[in-house]
Every structure is written in structure tokens, then in C-alpha cells.
Amino acid sequence: MWFAEYDTLGRLGISEAESFIKKRFKSDAVEYLSSCCIGQLIRDQIESEVDEVISSKSWSDIMVR
């Protein structure tokens, strides 16, 4: 399970964060978002939570920075 913010990688000296991640994690299923990328496990957990909210017609609290 992992998560990487492009700004954080930039502060570590990695200027092309998205390209770096694509090269480094070729075999991983990665979801590239506007400010970060997430691994498959986090994506699966979010999808599961959204499915649960839809089926139960309730609310959930998913924090996004």
C-alpha cells in the first residue's frame, strides 16, 4: 500500500515525479492523479468504501488533501 505526492518528491530533488514513478514502479498498478499517485491497494479500498456507501445509502468520511 503506498501513496506519493508529486510536491513531496519535488522537495526531495525529483523534478519529474510522475515519470520517475512510472520508471521505478513499472510492474505495479498505479493510479496517477493530478497531485499524487496511489497504489492498487489504496484504490481498491476507496472503491470498496464507495460501493458500501452506495449500497447502504449512507455516508463515509474519505479524507483528501
C-alpha positions in Angstrom: 0.0 0.0 0.0 1.5 3.3 -1.0 0.8 6.9 -1.8 3.2 9.6 -3.2 2.6 13.3 -3.6 4.4 14.9 -6.5 5.3 18.0 -4.4 6.9 15.9 -1.8 9.0 14.1 -4.4 10.0 17.5 -5.8 11.2 18.7 -2.4 13.4 15.5 -2.4 15.0 16.6 -5.6 12.9 14.5 -8.1 11.8 17.1 -10.6 9.8 14.8 -12.9 7.9 12.9 -10.2 5.3 11.2 -12.4 8.0 10.0 -14.9 10.2 8.8 -12.0 7.3 6.7 -10.6 6.5 5.2 -14.0 10.1 4.1 -14.4 10.5 2.9 -10.8 7.2 1.0 -10.5 6.7 -0.5 -13.9 5.1 -3.7 -12.7 2.8 -2.0 -10.2 -0.8 -0.9 -10.9 -0.6 2.8 -10.3 -3.4 5.4 -10.5 -2.0 8.8 -11.5 -4.0 11.8 -10.1 -3.4 15.5 -10.5 -1.3 16.0 -7.4 -0.3 12.4 -6.4 -0.4 8.8 -7.3 -1.7 5.8 -5.4 -1.1 2.1 -5.4 -3.7 -0.5 -6.3 -4.5 -1.4 -2.7 -5.5 2.1 -1.7 -7.6 2.4 -4.9 -9.3 -0.9 -4.1 -10.1 0.3 -0.5 -11.6 3.6 -1.8 -13.7 1.7 -4.4 -14.9 -0.7 -1.8 -15.9 2.2 0.5 -17.8 4.0 -2.3 -19.6 0.7 -3.1 -20.6 0.3 0.5 -21.9 3.9 0.7 -24.0 3.4 -2.5 -25.5 0.1 -1.4 -26.2 1.3 2.2 -27.3 4.8 1.2 -25.2 6.2 3.9 -22.2 8.4 4.3 -18.5 7.9 4.6 -15.6 10.1 5.5 -12.7 9.9 3.0 -10.0 12.4 3.6 -8.4 14.0 0.6 -5.7 16.6 0.9 
